[in-house]
Amino acid sequence: MFTRIIHLAAAAVLVTLALQAPPAQAVDSASLPSSIRLANARALIEAKDWKGAIAELQGVDAPNDADWNNLMGFSHRKAKKPDYVAAERYYDTALRIEPSHRGALSYSGELYLVLDNLPKAEQRLTTLKLVCNNACPEQERLAQAIARYKAAGKYVPEPEEPTPGSARPTQ
């Protein structure tokens, strides 16, 4: 009988503890930080798998995230068959969401050089100078791209252009 009382008491304690524990919740990927949700896409971009990166980003589907839009713009710009209209749209969206997004400012400036729109590229550089207080890798990269453009009379890419996330410090 004593054993039965101990078992009932133990069961009562377990039931009480179970009722006090918060319910288990599934992890919603949309609630994860952007850096985690976009990690696979960044790896595909690093591998220069533009088509795969675009597909991965479409799966993440975060059109209200500046980093997501920047990566979409970059992937469309660098694709085997570049889609410059889509790239510009994504960069502009990233900048509407986060006007000081250094990656989107720099990469859209390079896009404007590809499109032979030096004044727009220089506008992006001016904005980067303000955002970076005259010192950040994105500003330096765009300034060098503009200098190469002016020297050659056309867009000349870096020998090995860095990919988003590899050279862009966390903002």
The 8 nearest C-alpha neighbors of each residue, nearest first, counted from 0:
[[1, 3, 2, 4, 5, 6, 7, 8],
 [0, 2, 4, 3, 5, 6, 7, 8],
 [3, 1, 5, 0, 4, 6, 7, 8],
 [2, 4, 6, 0, 1, 5, 7, 8],
 [3, 5, 7, 1, 6, 2, 8, 0],
 [6, 4, 8, 2, 3, 7, 9, 1],
 [5, 7, 3, 9, 4, 8, 10, 2],
 [8, 6, 10, 4, 9, 5, 11, 3],
 [7, 9, 11, 5, 10, 6, 4, 12],
 [8, 10, 6, 12, 11, 7, 5, 13],
 [11, 9, 7, 13, 8, 12, 6, 14],
 [10, 12, 8, 14, 9, 13, 7, 15],
 [11, 13, 15, 9, 10, 14, 16, 8],
 [14, 12, 10, 16, 15, 11, 17, 9],
 [15, 13, 17, 11, 16, 12, 10, 18],
 [14, 16, 12, 18, 13, 17, 11, 19],
 [17, 15, 13, 19, 18, 14, 12, 20],
 [18, 16, 14, 20, 19, 15, 13, 21],
 [17, 19, 15, 16, 20, 14, 21, 13],
 [18, 20, 16, 17, 15, 21, 14, 22],
 [21, 19, 17, 18, 16, 22, 23, 15],
 [22, 20, 23, 19, 18, 17, 24, 16],
 [21, 23, 24, 20, 18, 19, 17, 25],
 [24, 22, 21, 25, 20, 26, 17, 18],
 [25, 23, 22, 26, 27, 21, 20, 28],
 [24, 26, 27, 23, 28, 22, 30, 29],
 [25, 27, 28, 24, 30, 31, 29, 23],
 [26, 28, 29, 30, 25, 31, 24, 36],
 [27, 29, 31, 30, 26, 36, 59, 32],
 [30, 28, 27, 31, 36, 32, 61, 59],
 [31, 29, 28, 27, 32, 26, 33, 36],
 [30, 32, 28, 29, 33, 36, 35, 27],
 [33, 31, 34, 35, 36, 30, 29, 28],
 [32, 34, 36, 35, 37, 31, 66, 64],
 [33, 35, 37, 32, 36, 38, 31, 66],
 [36, 34, 38, 33, 37, 32, 31, 39],
 [37, 35, 33, 34, 38, 31, 32, 59],
 [36, 38, 40, 34, 35, 39, 33, 41],
 [37, 39, 41, 35, 40, 36, 34, 42],
 [40, 38, 42, 41, 37, 43, 55, 36],
 [39, 41, 52, 43, 37, 42, 38, 55],
 [40, 42, 44, 38, 43, 39, 45, 37],
 [43, 41, 45, 39, 40, 44, 46, 38],
 [42, 44, 46, 40, 48, 52, 45, 41],
 [45, 43, 47, 41, 46, 42, 48, 52],
 [44, 46, 42, 47, 43, 41, 162, 48],
 [45, 47, 43, 44, 48, 42, 49, 41],
 [48, 46, 44, 45, 49, 43, 52, 77],
 [49, 47, 43, 51, 46, 50, 44, 52],
 [48, 50, 52, 78, 74, 51, 47, 44],
 [49, 51, 53, 52, 48, 54, 78, 74],
 [52, 50, 54, 48, 49, 53, 55, 43],
 [53, 51, 40, 49, 55, 43, 54, 50],
 [52, 54, 56, 50, 55, 51, 57, 49],
 [53, 55, 57, 51, 52, 56, 50, 58],
 [56, 54, 52, 58, 57, 53, 40, 51],
 [57, 55, 59, 53, 58, 54, 52, 40],
 [56, 58, 60, 54, 55, 59, 53, 61],
 [59, 57, 55, 56, 60, 54, 53, 61],
 [58, 60, 56, 57, 61, 55, 36, 37],
 [61, 59, 57, 58, 62, 56, 67, 55],
 [60, 62, 63, 64, 59, 67, 56, 68],
 [63, 61, 64, 60, 68, 67, 65, 92],
 [62, 64, 61, 65, 96, 68, 67, 93],
 [65, 63, 67, 62, 61, 66, 68, 93],
 [64, 66, 93, 68, 67, 96, 97, 69],
 [67, 65, 69, 68, 64, 70, 93, 33],
 [68, 66, 70, 64, 65, 69, 71, 61],
 [69, 67, 89, 71, 93, 65, 66, 70],
 [68, 70, 66, 72, 103, 90, 71, 67],
 [69, 71, 73, 67, 72, 68, 74, 66],
 [72, 70, 68, 74, 69, 73, 75, 67],
 [73, 71, 86, 89, 69, 75, 70, 90],
 [72, 74, 70, 76, 71, 75, 77, 69],
 [75, 73, 71, 77, 49, 76, 72, 78],
 [74, 76, 72, 78, 82, 86, 73, 77],
 [77, 75, 81, 73, 74, 86, 83, 78],
 [76, 78, 74, 75, 81, 73, 79, 49],
 [79, 77, 81, 80, 49, 75, 76, 74],
 [78, 80, 81, 77, 49, 50, 75, 76],
 [81, 79, 78, 82, 77, 75, 76, 83],
 [82, 80, 78, 76, 75, 77, 83, 79],
 [81, 83, 75, 85, 84, 76, 86, 80],
 [82, 84, 86, 85, 76, 81, 87, 75],
 [83, 85, 87, 86, 82, 88, 75, 89],
 [86, 84, 88, 83, 87, 82, 89, 75],
 [87, 85, 72, 83, 89, 75, 88, 84],
 [88, 86, 90, 84, 85, 89, 91, 83],
 [87, 89, 85, 91, 86, 90, 92, 84],
 [90, 88, 72, 68, 92, 86, 91, 87],
 [91, 89, 93, 87, 92, 103, 69, 72],
 [92, 90, 94, 88, 89, 93, 87, 95],
 [91, 93, 95, 89, 94, 90, 88, 96],
 [94, 92, 65, 90, 68, 96, 91, 95],
 [93, 95, 98, 97, 91, 96, 92, 100],
 [96, 94, 92, 93, 97, 98, 91, 65],
 [95, 97, 93, 94, 65, 92, 98, 63],
 [96, 98, 94, 100, 99, 95, 93, 65],
 [99, 97, 94, 100, 95, 96, 93, 104],
 [98, 100, 97, 101, 130, 94, 104, 127],
 [101, 99, 97, 103, 102, 98, 104, 94],
 [100, 102, 104, 103, 99, 105, 137, 127],
 [103, 101, 105, 104, 100, 106, 137, 167],
 [102, 104, 106, 69, 90, 105, 100, 101],
 [105, 103, 101, 107, 102, 123, 106, 108],
 [106, 104, 108, 102, 103, 107, 137, 141],
 [105, 107, 109, 103, 108, 104, 102, 110],
 [108, 106, 110, 109, 104, 105, 103, 90],
 [109, 107, 120, 105, 111, 106, 110, 123],
 [108, 110, 112, 106, 107, 111, 113, 105],
 [111, 109, 107, 113, 112, 108, 106, 114],
 [110, 112, 114, 116, 108, 109, 113, 120],
 [111, 113, 115, 109, 114, 110, 116, 154],
 [114, 112, 110, 154, 111, 115, 109, 153],
 [113, 115, 111, 112, 116, 110, 83, 154],
 [116, 114, 112, 113, 117, 111, 153, 154],
 [115, 117, 111, 112, 114, 118, 119, 120],
 [116, 118, 120, 119, 112, 115, 121, 111],
 [119, 117, 121, 120, 116, 122, 111, 123],
 [120, 118, 122, 121, 117, 116, 111, 123],
 [121, 119, 108, 117, 123, 111, 122, 118],
 [120, 122, 124, 118, 123, 119, 117, 125],
 [123, 121, 119, 125, 124, 120, 118, 126],
 [122, 124, 126, 120, 121, 125, 108, 104],
 [123, 125, 121, 127, 122, 126, 128, 120],
 [126, 124, 122, 128, 123, 127, 121, 129],
 [125, 127, 123, 129, 124, 128, 130, 122],
 [128, 126, 130, 124, 129, 125, 138, 131],
 [129, 127, 133, 125, 131, 126, 132, 130],
 [128, 130, 132, 126, 127, 131, 125, 133],
 [129, 131, 127, 128, 132, 99, 126, 101],
 [132, 130, 133, 128, 134, 135, 129, 127],
 [131, 133, 129, 128, 134, 130, 135, 127],
 [134, 132, 128, 131, 129, 135, 138, 127],
 [133, 135, 131, 132, 138, 136, 128, 139],
 [134, 136, 138, 137, 131, 139, 133, 132],
 [137, 135, 139, 138, 140, 134, 167, 166],
 [138, 136, 140, 139, 135, 105, 101, 141],
 [139, 137, 141, 135, 136, 140, 127, 142],
 [138, 140, 136, 142, 137, 141, 143, 135],
 [139, 141, 137, 143, 138, 142, 136, 144],
 [140, 142, 144, 138, 143, 139, 105, 145],
 [143, 141, 139, 145, 144, 140, 138, 146],
 [142, 144, 146, 140, 141, 145, 139, 147],
 [145, 143, 141, 147, 146, 142, 148, 140],
 [144, 146, 148, 142, 143, 147, 141, 149],
 [145, 147, 143, 149, 148, 144, 150, 142],
 [148, 146, 150, 144, 145, 149, 155, 151],
 [149, 147, 154, 153, 145, 151, 152, 146],
 [148, 150, 146, 152, 147, 151, 145, 153],
 [149, 151, 147, 148, 152, 146, 153, 145],
 [152, 150, 148, 153, 149, 147, 155, 154],
 [151, 153, 149, 148, 150, 154, 147, 155],
 [154, 152, 148, 151, 155, 115, 149, 112],
 [153, 155, 148, 113, 112, 156, 147, 152],
 [154, 156, 147, 148, 153, 157, 144, 151],
 [157, 155, 158, 154, 144, 160, 159, 147],
 [156, 158, 160, 159, 155, 144, 161, 143],
 [157, 159, 160, 156, 155, 161, 144, 147],
 [160, 158, 157, 161, 156, 162, 155, 47],
 [159, 161, 157, 158, 162, 156, 140, 166],
 [162, 160, 166, 165, 159, 163, 164, 45],
 [161, 163, 165, 45, 164, 160, 44, 166],
 [164, 162, 165, 167, 166, 161, 70, 102],
 [163, 165, 167, 166, 162, 41, 168, 169],
 [166, 164, 162, 163, 167, 161, 45, 168],
 [165, 167, 164, 161, 168, 163, 162, 136],
 [168, 166, 164, 165, 163, 169, 102, 137],
 [169, 167, 170, 166, 164, 165, 136, 135],
 [168, 170, 167, 164, 34, 166, 101, 165],
 [169, 168, 100, 101, 167, 99, 102, 66]]
